[in-house]
Amino acid sequence: MPDLPRLTLITRAHCHLCDEAREALARIEADTGEQWLEVDVDSSRELAAEYGDRVPVVLLDGSEHGYWRVEEPRLRRDLTRS
């Protein structure tokens, strides 16, 4: 079974901030090779209860790294620390 990516992006359909977050993670992936997984917040009751309208959410190694906006410099830094 392959390892899951360290980065997870929790999104919702028709979310302009989610589109911006996808673009940011695509830039990071292009520069670092760090792949990411996208999960729709509405795909499960648990995710919807946890994050609600607070999307997009970036998880790094399963822990919340940020929401609404991707802080690219901080995320890049934190990817090298772990």
Secondary structure, DSSP 8 states (H G I E B T S, - for coil): -----SEEEEE-TT-HHHHHHHHHHHHHHHHH---EEEEEGGG-HHHHHHHTT--SEEEETTEEEEESS--HHHHHHHHHH-
